[in-house]
């Protein structure tokens, strides 16, 4: 599953190939990936000595991506968190203890 996210991220972010040399459709996809903006921040800080105020324009896409992914994850796994009440789990553990406490035949 991660293969389908990481490979396009690496190829379309400008990490391996120049971002401006890509076709328009590839640049549009690359702009939606957080790695593109992370690379711009890292290159700006390490190579150009940019301050925090210079890279703030590249942080909002990362925060937006993180927010969307977190909301999808919370919505997806909400059903697994509330699937079985704790009282049923406690009853199961009591049954397990009863089985262990029985004398063996």
C-alpha positions as semicolon CSV with decimal commas, in nm:
position;residue;x (nm);y (nm);z (nm)
1;X;0,000;0,000;0,000
2;X;0,277;0,243;0,084
3;X;0,440;0,162;-0,249
4;X;0,154;0,341;-0,425
5;X;0,213;0,655;-0,218
6;X;0,590;0,672;-0,174
7;X;0,696;0,597;-0,531
8;X;0,486;0,877;-0,687
9;X;0,593;1,107;-0,405
10;X;0,959;1,051;-0,478
11;X;0,919;1,071;-0,855
12;X;0,685;1,374;-0,866
13;X;0,820;1,585;-0,579
14;X;1,134;1,708;-0,747
15;X;1,359;1,484;-0,539
16;X;1,490;1,279;-0,833
17;X;1,396;1,497;-1,130
18;X;1,368;1,877;-1,161
19;X;1,016;1,984;-1,073
20;X;0,999;2,262;-1,335
21;X;1,101;2,019;-1,611
22;X;0,798;1,795;-1,555
23;X;0,482;1,814;-1,765
24;X;0,197;2,026;-1,630
25;X;-0,011;1,729;-1,516
26;X;0,284;1,588;-1,319
27;X;0,346;1,927;-1,156
28;X;-0,022;1,946;-1,055
29;X;0,000;1,603;-0,888
30;X;0,334;1,695;-0,731
31;X;0,189;2,011;-0,576
32;X;-0,065;1,794;-0,390
33;X;0,207;1,578;-0,233
34;X;0,356;1,688;0,100
35;X;0,707;1,573;0,007
36;X;0,727;1,847;-0,258
37;X;0,672;2,118;0,000
38;X;0,898;1,950;0,255
39;X;1,182;1,942;0,002
40;X;1,130;2,310;-0,074
41;X;1,151;2,390;0,298
42;X;1,465;2,179;0,350
43;X;1,638;2,320;0,042
44;X;1,546;2,673;0,141
45;X;1,679;2,636;0,494
46;X;1,993;2,435;0,416
47;X;2,099;2,586;0,083
48;X;1,967;2,942;0,100
49;X;1,955;3,001;0,474
50;X;1,585;3,092;0,474
51;X;1,423;3,192;0,800
52;X;1,097;3,056;0,935
53;X;0,903;3,344;0,780
54;X;1,042;3,254;0,437
55;X;0,919;2,894;0,450
56;X;0,576;2,953;0,604
57;X;0,416;2,956;0,260
58;X;0,527;2,593;0,214
59;X;0,402;2,469;0,552
60;X;0,028;2,519;0,501
61;X;-0,001;2,247;0,230
62;X;0,169;2,000;0,465
63;X;-0,065;2,095;0,750
64;X;-0,368;2,073;0,518
65;X;-0,261;1,728;0,395
66;X;-0,203;1,613;0,752
67;X;-0,546;1,739;0,860
68;X;-0,726;1,561;0,574
69;X;-0,541;1,234;0,636
70;X;-0,607;1,252;1,011
71;X;-0,978;1,313;0,957
72;X;-1,002;1,021;0,715
73;X;-0,813;0,800;0,959
74;X;-1,030;0,900;1,254
75;X;-1,346;0,842;1,057
76;X;-1,225;0,507;0,927
77;X;-1,110;0,367;1,260
78;X;-1,384;0,516;1,476
79;X;-1,596;0,207;1,421
80;X;-1,316;-0,022;1,541
81;X;-1,270;0,177;1,859
82;X;-1,638;0,160;1,956
83;X;-1,709;-0,187;1,824
84;X;-1,743;-0,381;2,150
85;X;-1,830;-0,234;2,490
86;X;-1,590;-0,285;2,778
87;X;-1,851;-0,483;2,977
88;X;-1,847;-0,759;2,715
89;X;-1,469;-0,768;2,724
90;X;-1,480;-0,797;3,103
91;X;-1,729;-1,084;3,078
92;X;-1,498;-1,262;2,838
93;X;-1,203;-1,229;3,073
94;X;-1,416;-1,366;3,361
95;X;-1,507;-1,668;3,146
96;X;-1,139;-1,721;3,070
97;X;-1,051;-1,710;3,440
98;X;-1,332;-1,958;3,516
99;X;-1,196;-2,200;3,256
100;X;-0,849;-2,176;3,408
101;X;-0,982;-2,225;3,762
102;X;-1,160;-2,553;3,679
103;X;-0,990;-2,864;3,806
104;X;-0,839;-3,072;3,529
105;X;-0,984;-3,415;3,460
